[in-house]
Amino acid sequence: MIEVQAALDGIEQPALAADGSGRVFAVNAAFMELLSFDTGGDRHVAWQQCLGPEGELRWQRGLEAGATFGEALRPFKALGRWRYRAAPVFDPARGARWLVTLARESLDDPLDDNLIRLSLHAAVRAGRMGLWEWNPATGDSLWSPEMYDVFRLPRGSGLEPGERFLALIHPEDAPRIDAAVAAAPARGGIDPFVFRIRAGDGSQRWIMSCSRTEREPGQPLTRLVGVNFDVTDTVEAEHRLEAERLERERQEQIMRAVMAHAPVGIAVALQGESELAYVSRFGAEMIGASPEESRRWRAWQLRHPDTQALVRQDGMPLARACAGEVIRDEEWLMQAQDGTLIPVNCNAGPILGGDGAVMGGTVVWYDVTPFKQAQRQRDLFLAAVSHELRTPLSAILAWAETLQRGTRPDMLERGLAAIARNVLLQSRLVDDLLDVTRIAAGKMAMTLAPEDMGRIVRLAIETVSPIAMSAQVVLAQDLADEPLPVLADELRLRQAVWNLLTNAVKFSRAGGLVQVVLRVEAGHARLDVSDRGVGIDPAQISRVFDQFWQGGSRESGRAEGLGLGLAIAMHVVRGHRGELSAHSDGVGRGATFTLRVPLRVEV
């Protein structure tokens, strides 16, 4: 619009601009001075009055013809006798436009056609457009001076071979231009379309082009006349807007996904609104509220973690955030709709507008129940480690003090044996702790080599036999006679079997029986370790291989040890591509642990 007005203001004669339907949308000062009579302020109505009913019909027919035309205006009061000349001009942003200039009519001095040409050139310069004419017979083109400017080339003579234009076209757009030129004779020209060129300064420019054909009826095409516009700024602006729109959509999609799937509660409140503006699905589900209910303030009940006293709405983190406060890592008890109290950690802060004013607030919270449970398990574990390590140390210290006072040879022998036994026990506890650390760090290395599974089991039984004898538990073994070749880390796999055997002895009653059976089954060596001891609650069977989980002892049901042996055994067996499982018919009915490792195929 600014460029059109600039073009009109550069014309000395009265002039106006109309859109494709003939409606006037811009005039110059000379036209307004000419129409100083009362027009009601509507430029188009004034133009209709100048044309008159019959003149308006001819005006519309001329527009439909699409070529330059002119008519005499009817005499109107002090207007005098004038003629107008209308020329089509294409606007890259809005399509077809018309430039209309007026000249006083005289019988002795007819309207000078050069006025229209001068006006058209003024519009060309203002609109960054170039005019061209192409002769299909010779392939040559005529370029206006502005055409060189559009293509960012030094101005030339105006006569250019067709190849020069073709060389500028971006290779990807060349087929489209070929198709448009081929269809031009049938369509009467080339409708406006946009393509890319490689301009003379090396830049890529976007050009809009349209043209009309000229030929005699029934004759081949004689020339193609058109106009090119540099619309790079418009196209690039559209591309930037489109890229920004796509980026906004991408960010919105990411945000919606985060809001929908993040395992935290998120709520937003805006100033002046009685309900919450947004509550995440996870946040609503945490308290058992529907999406509609969760947006009401009364659905949210917070209690102090120490006193469990209910806090007022203005003391809630979200309300305080709406007042401009920033909250970090506050712990609260959130009350669900069924009355359950959920320990949560809250972070909140204000939402600021462009002027820095507080528009609202947002709060994010998460359930810290798992952390509380982990903290409790840590405390229990530390207590268990302290107890288990202190027990052998106490025995060692007691026997050392006894032996220091001097004693009989038989007491010396008993004392040294007790000290050695408790040192081995403490060493075993420390080894288990180190193994768990290695497992957590992924550093429990296993070197596999050809071994005999039967030999590994027999060595483990020999190690555990003294422990079983001391606990008055019988170890009964039924092992395959033939070798069972496996790929194994002998020390680690023996450790796993040793853990299964000591576990069975530990949970067997005095006088009990532990059966060890080794057989071949479907390409695997299968080891079953069964006891008739305290058994396992079916509800707890899935936890027996968890770290630090402990069952009851054979006498009192009190937990003993660190609860690491079976977890270590499971890791070792998996490192041998094997399987380890547990079965029990219930408390007091014993348990069976089954270990399976693949047999090595002899080559």
Legacy VTK file of the C-alpha trace (Angstrom):
# vtk DataFile Version 3.0
C-alpha trace
ASCII
DATASET POLYDATA
POINTS 603 float
0.000 0.000 0.000
2.827 2.409 0.866
4.590 1.646 -2.437
1.383 2.234 -4.442
0.798 5.580 -2.753
4.402 6.552 -3.435
3.913 5.765 -7.125
0.714 7.852 -7.282
2.334 10.787 -5.516
5.061 10.782 -8.193
2.475 11.482 -10.931
1.617 15.131 -11.616
-1.719 14.421 -13.290
-4.737 13.337 -11.209
-4.388 9.578 -10.678
-5.892 6.734 -8.675
-5.371 3.017 -8.058
-8.120 0.388 -8.159
-8.158 -3.293 -7.286
-9.065 -6.139 -9.654
-12.796 -5.553 -9.174
-12.459 -1.837 -10.009
-12.816 -0.488 -6.472
-10.689 2.625 -5.820
-8.374 2.247 -2.856
-5.792 5.012 -3.323
-5.634 8.460 -4.995
-3.035 11.227 -5.298
-3.290 14.817 -4.140
-4.059 16.128 -7.649
-7.116 13.842 -7.839
-8.368 15.008 -4.436
-7.945 18.645 -5.506
-9.895 17.949 -8.667
-12.730 16.406 -6.645
-12.896 19.206 -4.100
-16.706 19.152 -4.349
-18.710 17.139 -1.824
-18.016 13.406 -2.183
-18.917 12.300 1.309
-15.297 11.262 1.921
-15.660 8.026 -0.082
-13.149 8.002 -2.955
-14.836 5.117 -4.755
-18.260 6.797 -4.603
-16.679 9.943 -6.024
-15.214 7.891 -8.882
-18.620 6.317 -9.574
-20.149 9.800 -9.779
-17.477 10.796 -12.281
-18.197 7.752 -14.440
-21.991 7.922 -14.392
-24.205 4.852 -14.896
-23.252 4.233 -18.506
-19.611 5.055 -17.918
-19.504 2.607 -15.009
-20.723 -0.200 -17.305
-17.942 0.612 -19.788
-15.471 0.781 -16.860
-16.395 -2.761 -15.814
-16.182 -4.089 -19.392
-12.729 -2.562 -19.755
-11.591 -4.214 -16.517
-12.850 -7.588 -17.718
-10.950 -7.218 -20.995
-7.739 -6.944 -18.987
-5.968 -4.556 -21.393
-5.254 -0.822 -21.308
-8.363 1.212 -22.100
-9.691 4.773 -21.822
-13.013 6.626 -21.781
-14.326 10.147 -21.511
-15.763 11.154 -18.142
-19.207 12.772 -18.169
-19.298 16.554 -17.413
-19.918 16.999 -13.702
-20.469 20.479 -12.261
-17.124 22.289 -12.210
-15.179 19.184 -13.193
-15.097 20.053 -16.840
-14.423 17.559 -19.620
-11.793 14.908 -18.770
-10.671 11.560 -20.087
-9.167 8.681 -18.122
-6.750 5.954 -19.170
-6.543 2.697 -17.123
-3.536 0.344 -17.329
-3.262 -3.069 -15.616
-0.473 -3.387 -13.071
0.201 -6.527 -11.002
0.847 -6.240 -7.276
2.856 -9.234 -5.887
1.041 -9.183 -2.560
-2.549 -8.564 -3.688
-2.884 -9.611 -7.312
-4.288 -7.535 -10.212
-4.352 -3.719 -9.795
-5.194 -0.834 -12.124
-3.423 2.492 -12.502
-5.788 5.214 -13.707
-4.635 8.688 -14.836
-6.839 11.642 -15.834
-6.186 14.340 -18.482
-8.319 17.315 -19.453
-10.009 16.646 -22.784
-9.475 19.160 -25.628
-10.627 18.976 -29.272
-7.341 20.531 -30.347
-5.018 18.626 -27.972
-5.907 14.897 -27.610
-4.708 12.947 -24.556
-0.976 12.236 -24.703
-0.376 8.447 -24.458
3.065 9.178 -23.087
1.383 10.144 -19.789
0.297 6.552 -19.261
3.773 5.279 -20.100
5.400 7.697 -17.678
2.934 6.723 -14.974
3.541 3.056 -15.584
7.303 3.511 -15.321
6.813 5.393 -12.055
4.848 2.433 -10.698
7.515 0.008 -11.969
10.271 1.856 -10.166
8.289 2.140 -6.954
7.214 -1.516 -6.981
10.636 -3.139 -7.670
9.405 -4.785 -10.836
10.793 -5.314 -14.308
8.952 -5.514 -17.632
9.890 -7.993 -20.322
8.869 -9.215 -23.736
9.827 -12.567 -25.244
9.752 -13.512 -28.923
9.238 -17.294 -29.317
10.408 -17.179 -32.939
13.870 -15.786 -32.179
14.131 -16.703 -28.494
15.310 -13.148 -27.711
13.880 -10.968 -24.946
13.485 -7.271 -24.325
14.159 -6.211 -20.720
13.250 -2.908 -19.146
16.118 -1.283 -17.181
14.402 -2.303 -13.959
14.573 -5.966 -15.004
18.354 -5.840 -14.578
17.839 -4.409 -11.097
15.421 -7.221 -10.199
18.001 -9.803 -11.303
20.830 -7.803 -9.655
22.753 -7.530 -12.916
24.546 -4.563 -14.468
22.144 -2.752 -16.754
22.499 -3.694 -20.402
21.094 -2.740 -23.770
17.711 -4.338 -23.042
18.021 -6.963 -25.777
18.957 -10.273 -24.200
19.073 -13.866 -25.455
16.571 -16.173 -23.809
19.406 -18.319 -22.467
20.489 -15.565 -20.115
17.205 -15.713 -18.209
17.207 -19.525 -18.222
20.716 -19.573 -16.751
19.490 -17.586 -13.752
16.676 -20.000 -12.832
17.205 -22.341 -9.910
17.542 -25.892 -11.329
14.731 -27.238 -9.150
12.289 -24.621 -10.512
13.220 -24.895 -14.198
10.645 -27.654 -14.967
7.842 -25.491 -13.560
8.779 -22.584 -15.797
8.996 -24.850 -18.861
5.512 -26.174 -18.103
4.091 -22.646 -17.596
5.532 -21.406 -20.923
4.209 -24.482 -22.747
0.694 -23.842 -21.415
0.768 -20.083 -22.055
-0.728 -20.128 -25.609
-3.780 -22.094 -24.492
-4.283 -20.081 -21.293
-3.632 -16.666 -22.840
-0.613 -16.072 -20.645
1.087 -17.224 -17.474
-0.761 -16.850 -14.201
1.237 -15.390 -11.320
3.681 -17.889 -9.845
6.838 -17.703 -7.739
10.238 -19.233 -8.512
13.862 -18.881 -7.440
16.817 -17.436 -9.304
20.538 -17.250 -8.680
20.972 -13.498 -8.914
23.973 -11.731 -10.399
25.390 -10.960 -6.946
25.348 -14.673 -6.024
22.312 -14.455 -3.747
19.169 -16.511 -4.087
16.121 -14.362 -4.871
12.423 -15.152 -5.089
10.675 -13.787 -8.195
6.964 -13.537 -8.952
6.124 -13.476 -12.658
2.983 -13.150 -14.761
2.410 -12.435 -18.447
-0.055 -12.159 -21.312
0.223 -13.563 -24.829
-0.143 -11.619 -28.070
-1.152 -13.287 -31.307
-3.596 -12.864 -34.161
-6.650 -15.160 -34.163
-5.688 -18.526 -35.616
-2.000 -17.572 -35.729
0.895 -18.934 -33.663
2.151 -17.088 -30.591
4.064 -13.976 -31.631
5.192 -12.640 -28.273
4.795 -13.004 -24.519
4.698 -9.786 -22.459
5.032 -9.851 -18.710
6.286 -8.394 -15.485
8.639 -9.795 -12.823
8.621 -8.760 -9.153
11.315 -9.318 -6.564
9.274 -10.816 -3.699
12.240 -12.173 -1.730
11.441 -10.140 1.377
7.812 -11.298 1.338
8.648 -14.970 0.733
11.410 -15.047 3.310
9.132 -13.337 5.815
6.488 -15.980 5.111
9.110 -18.708 5.544
10.212 -17.204 8.841
6.630 -16.992 10.024
6.028 -20.583 8.953
9.211 -21.744 10.669
8.196 -19.861 13.810
4.721 -21.397 13.622
6.158 -24.903 13.264
8.583 -24.265 16.121
5.725 -23.024 18.307
3.698 -26.113 17.434
6.712 -28.325 18.195
7.260 -26.642 21.534
3.552 -26.932 22.341
3.599 -30.634 21.457
6.656 -31.164 23.653
5.044 -29.258 26.490
1.777 -31.202 26.159
3.722 -34.482 26.203
5.691 -33.385 29.275
2.530 -32.282 31.029
0.742 -35.526 30.148
3.501 -38.022 30.968
5.870 -36.437 33.497
5.516 -38.361 36.787
5.034 -35.121 38.724
2.059 -32.974 39.576
1.861 -29.588 37.826
-0.708 -26.860 38.498
-1.133 -23.305 37.212
-3.283 -20.501 38.603
-3.830 -17.049 37.042
-4.606 -13.791 38.808
-8.296 -12.933 38.997
-9.552 -16.469 38.216
-11.512 -18.432 40.805
-10.343 -21.845 39.533
-6.965 -23.275 38.590
-6.049 -22.705 34.948
-4.351 -26.095 34.534
-3.678 -29.309 36.459
-1.623 -32.142 34.946
-3.207 -35.575 34.575
-0.686 -37.136 36.941
-1.355 -34.468 39.573
-5.116 -35.054 39.470
-4.681 -38.830 39.591
-2.368 -38.525 42.608
-5.267 -37.305 44.786
-7.912 -39.347 42.968
-9.731 -36.328 41.493
-11.352 -35.951 38.082
-9.951 -33.286 35.700
-12.911 -31.011 36.519
-12.649 -31.491 40.286
-8.883 -30.969 40.288
-9.282 -27.381 39.035
-11.165 -26.353 42.173
-9.084 -25.012 45.041
-11.087 -26.982 47.604
-9.944 -30.266 46.014
-6.434 -29.603 47.342
-5.754 -30.143 51.033
-2.262 -29.707 52.407
-1.154 -30.543 55.933
2.011 -29.636 57.796
4.366 -32.678 57.856
5.083 -32.249 61.583
1.690 -31.332 63.081
-0.566 -32.600 60.255
-2.560 -29.380 60.712
-4.517 -28.282 57.641
-3.063 -25.190 55.914
-5.279 -22.374 54.596
-5.474 -21.665 50.862
-3.324 -18.532 51.069
-0.574 -20.582 52.714
-0.382 -23.143 49.915
2.718 -23.000 47.672
0.643 -22.214 44.553
-1.198 -19.316 46.222
2.080 -17.935 47.553
3.605 -18.238 44.048
0.675 -16.169 42.683
1.689 -13.523 45.224
5.226 -13.448 43.778
7.004 -15.845 46.160
9.539 -18.425 44.964
9.396 -21.752 46.848
12.071 -24.436 46.737
11.936 -27.991 48.128
9.162 -27.584 50.665
7.783 -30.827 52.094
4.054 -31.210 52.687
1.475 -33.906 53.323
-1.052 -33.877 50.470
-4.414 -35.367 51.364
-6.048 -37.539 48.704
-9.820 -37.700 48.409
-9.873 -41.052 50.220
-8.066 -39.477 53.174
-4.606 -40.908 52.421
-1.742 -38.566 53.291
0.960 -38.448 50.605
4.349 -36.903 51.438
5.309 -34.543 48.595
8.120 -32.149 47.716
6.985 -28.812 46.215
8.661 -26.156 44.061
6.705 -23.079 42.975
7.171 -19.642 41.486
5.329 -16.699 39.865
4.417 -16.289 36.188
5.568 -12.861 34.992
4.166 -10.814 32.112
6.193 -8.813 29.632
6.115 -5.798 31.950
7.368 -7.851 34.888
3.982 -7.908 36.647
2.862 -11.155 38.284
0.214 -12.838 36.105
-0.163 -15.988 38.195
1.837 -18.866 39.582
2.810 -22.457 38.973
3.720 -25.319 41.288
5.403 -28.671 40.642
5.344 -31.490 43.174
6.286 -35.154 43.363
5.573 -38.056 45.695
8.544 -38.680 48.007
7.142 -41.911 49.470
9.726 -44.069 47.612
12.529 -41.848 48.960
11.172 -42.151 52.481
11.037 -45.918 52.085
14.566 -46.002 50.684
15.750 -43.888 53.593
14.121 -46.302 56.037
15.673 -49.296 54.245
19.058 -47.582 54.374
18.703 -47.054 58.106
17.661 -50.689 58.588
20.568 -51.871 56.443
23.087 -49.802 58.386
21.673 -51.160 61.608
21.892 -54.738 60.243
25.471 -54.262 59.028
26.493 -52.815 62.380
24.866 -55.717 64.213
26.272 -58.456 61.970
29.788 -57.029 61.999
29.726 -56.412 65.740
28.686 -59.991 66.564
31.888 -61.749 65.383
33.984 -58.840 66.676
32.442 -59.263 70.119
33.221 -63.005 70.083
36.785 -62.379 68.932
37.319 -59.732 71.621
35.857 -61.953 74.343
38.055 -64.940 73.460
41.120 -62.694 73.096
40.605 -61.303 76.589
40.103 -64.828 77.941
43.292 -66.120 76.347
45.270 -63.110 77.598
44.526 -64.129 81.169
46.024 -67.564 80.491
44.108 -70.824 80.421
44.278 -74.555 79.943
45.455 -76.083 76.625
41.933 -77.283 75.792
40.525 -73.774 76.305
43.344 -72.354 74.165
42.375 -74.696 71.346
38.685 -73.769 71.661
39.469 -70.065 71.787
41.693 -70.073 68.728
39.080 -72.068 66.801
36.350 -69.602 67.807
38.501 -66.631 66.823
39.302 -68.212 63.461
35.636 -69.064 62.867
34.474 -65.502 63.621
37.242 -63.959 61.504
36.071 -66.094 58.581
32.465 -65.040 59.256
33.378 -61.355 59.297
35.519 -61.788 56.183
32.523 -63.358 54.456
30.283 -60.410 55.409
32.841 -57.927 54.079
33.229 -59.954 50.857
29.454 -59.861 50.340
29.408 -56.090 50.756
32.279 -55.700 48.298
30.550 -57.996 45.795
27.369 -55.912 45.948
29.442 -52.790 45.327
31.088 -54.437 42.315
27.680 -55.522 40.963
26.281 -51.978 41.316
29.329 -50.573 39.498
29.201 -53.280 36.803
32.694 -54.425 37.750
32.086 -58.009 38.891
34.104 -59.613 36.122
33.726 -63.328 35.343
36.225 -65.301 33.281
34.573 -68.359 31.760
36.541 -71.543 31.102
35.682 -75.250 30.601
34.708 -76.722 33.994
32.854 -79.728 35.417
29.631 -78.712 37.172
29.790 -81.821 39.366
33.242 -80.867 40.647
32.061 -77.303 41.431
29.090 -78.614 43.459
31.230 -81.145 45.367
33.741 -78.448 46.350
30.901 -76.218 47.593
29.458 -79.124 49.641
32.866 -79.766 51.230
33.050 -76.091 52.258
29.548 -76.033 53.760
29.677 -79.469 55.467
31.326 -78.168 58.688
28.702 -75.417 58.940
25.903 -77.965 58.454
27.429 -80.300 61.018
27.668 -77.473 63.550
24.001 -76.595 62.920
23.033 -80.299 63.232
21.709 -80.336 59.660
22.264 -83.343 57.361
23.526 -82.636 53.794
22.295 -85.408 51.447
23.711 -85.365 47.938
22.597 -87.073 44.747
25.009 -85.999 42.021
25.338 -87.281 38.473
28.254 -89.679 38.008
29.277 -88.464 34.559
31.057 -85.141 34.046
28.784 -82.188 33.273
30.884 -79.837 31.094
30.024 -76.135 31.461
31.680 -72.808 30.664
32.102 -71.200 34.051
34.088 -68.950 36.328
34.805 -71.738 38.828
35.209 -69.493 41.888
32.118 -67.386 41.173
29.838 -70.317 40.312
31.053 -72.202 43.389
30.236 -69.034 45.393
26.659 -69.096 44.021
26.225 -72.791 44.953
27.808 -72.134 48.367
25.270 -69.338 48.987
22.377 -71.653 48.131
23.694 -74.366 50.470
24.377 -72.029 53.410
20.957 -70.454 52.926
19.311 -73.890 53.116
21.279 -74.790 56.266
20.497 -71.443 57.861
16.740 -71.896 57.503
16.668 -75.592 58.477
15.823 -76.707 62.011
18.257 -78.783 64.100
18.068 -82.365 62.869
16.794 -81.147 59.500
17.735 -82.378 56.030
19.093 -80.484 53.020
19.005 -82.410 49.742
21.353 -81.539 46.862
20.455 -83.067 43.484
22.433 -82.522 40.242
21.046 -83.799 36.940
21.086 -83.147 33.181
17.922 -81.528 31.801
17.355 -80.306 28.223
20.942 -79.257 27.524
21.413 -77.784 30.986
22.982 -78.828 34.260
20.188 -78.563 36.828
20.956 -78.240 40.538
18.140 -78.469 43.138
18.839 -77.461 46.748
15.851 -78.367 48.974
15.301 -77.920 52.691
12.457 -78.724 55.110
12.870 -75.590 57.131
10.843 -72.438 57.817
9.689 -72.024 54.203
8.701 -68.793 52.443
5.433 -66.887 52.437
4.077 -67.111 48.823
3.490 -63.340 48.919
7.229 -62.839 49.538
8.634 -65.417 47.091
9.354 -62.747 44.450
11.567 -60.811 46.889
13.978 -63.537 47.972
16.601 -62.440 45.398
16.361 -58.721 46.295
19.367 -57.125 47.927
19.063 -56.719 51.720
15.833 -58.695 51.902
15.912 -61.090 54.837
13.805 -64.035 55.906
13.417 -65.447 59.397
15.892 -67.707 61.184
15.227 -71.363 61.850
14.441 -70.843 65.512
12.947 -67.460 66.178
12.066 -66.099 62.776
14.411 -63.155 63.449
16.284 -61.825 60.416
19.950 -62.842 60.261
22.764 -61.809 57.931
22.771 -58.963 55.439
20.353 -60.424 52.927
22.949 -60.360 50.125
23.813 -64.011 49.435
20.887 -64.872 47.162
21.128 -61.537 45.308
24.804 -62.213 44.574
23.993 -65.787 43.513
21.372 -64.504 41.035
23.876 -62.081 39.473
26.518 -64.823 39.127
24.070 -67.283 37.538
22.883 -64.695 35.033
26.523 -64.010 34.186
26.714 -67.697 33.168
23.578 -67.307 30.955
21.746 -69.460 33.486
18.569 -69.262 35.558
17.901 -69.268 39.308
14.443 -69.673 40.826
12.812 -70.360 44.191
9.734 -72.340 45.203
7.971 -72.902 48.521
4.641 -74.404 49.483
4.371 -71.885 52.303
5.637 -70.997 55.755
6.894 -74.053 57.657
6.961 -76.238 54.534
10.530 -75.733 53.351
11.861 -74.312 50.115
13.618 -75.438 46.924
16.098 -73.365 44.923
16.794 -74.455 41.331
19.932 -73.427 39.438
20.252 -74.129 35.694
23.333 -73.400 33.530
23.864 -74.403 29.871
26.016 -77.452 29.184
29.076 -76.866 27.032
28.844 -78.495 23.621
31.946 -80.576 22.962
33.542 -79.888 19.563
LINES 1 604
603 0 1 2 3 4 5 6 7 8 9 10 11 12 13 14 15 16 17 18 19 20 21 22 23 24 25 26 27 28 29 30 31 32 33 34 35 36 37 38 39 40 41 42 43 44 45 46 47 48 49 50 51 52 53 54 55 56 57 58 59 60 61 62 63 64 65 66 67 68 69 70 71 72 73 74 75 76 77 78 79 80 81 82 83 84 85 86 87 88 89 90 91 92 93 94 95 96 97 98 99 100 101 102 103 104 105 106 107 108 109 110 111 112 113 114 115 116 117 118 119 120 121 122 123 124 125 126 127 128 129 130 131 132 133 134 135 136 137 138 139 140 141 142 143 144 145 146 147 148 149 150 151 152 153 154 155 156 157 158 159 160 161 162 163 164 165 166 167 168 169 170 171 172 173 174 175 176 177 178 179 180 181 182 183 184 185 186 187 188 189 190 191 192 193 194 195 196 197 198 199 200 201 202 203 204 205 206 207 208 209 210 211 212 213 214 215 216 217 218 219 220 221 222 223 224 225 226 227 228 229 230 231 232 233 234 235 236 237 238 239 240 241 242 243 244 245 246 247 248 249 250 251 252 253 254 255 256 257 258 259 260 261 262 263 264 265 266 267 268 269 270 271 272 273 274 275 276 277 278 279 280 281 282 283 284 285 286 287 288 289 290 291 292 293 294 295 296 297 298 299 300 301 302 303 304 305 306 307 308 309 310 311 312 313 314 315 316 317 318 319 320 321 322 323 324 325 326 327 328 329 330 331 332 333 334 335 336 337 338 339 340 341 342 343 344 345 346 347 348 349 350 351 352 353 354 355 356 357 358 359 360 361 362 363 364 365 366 367 368 369 370 371 372 373 374 375 376 377 378 379 380 381 382 383 384 385 386 387 388 389 390 391 392 393 394 395 396 397 398 399 400 401 402 403 404 405 406 407 408 409 410 411 412 413 414 415 416 417 418 419 420 421 422 423 424 425 426 427 428 429 430 431 432 433 434 435 436 437 438 439 440 441 442 443 444 445 446 447 448 449 450 451 452 453 454 455 456 457 458 459 460 461 462 463 464 465 466 467 468 469 470 471 472 473 474 475 476 477 478 479 480 481 482 483 484 485 486 487 488 489 490 491 492 493 494 495 496 497 498 499 500 501 502 503 504 505 506 507 508 509 510 511 512 513 514 515 516 517 518 519 520 521 522 523 524 525 526 527 528 529 530 531 532 533 534 535 536 537 538 539 540 541 542 543 544 545 546 547 548 549 550 551 552 553 554 555 556 557 558 559 560 561 562 563 564 565 566 567 568 569 570 571 572 573 574 575 576 577 578 579 580 581 582 583 584 585 586 587 588 589 590 591 592 593 594 595 596 597 598 599 600 601 602
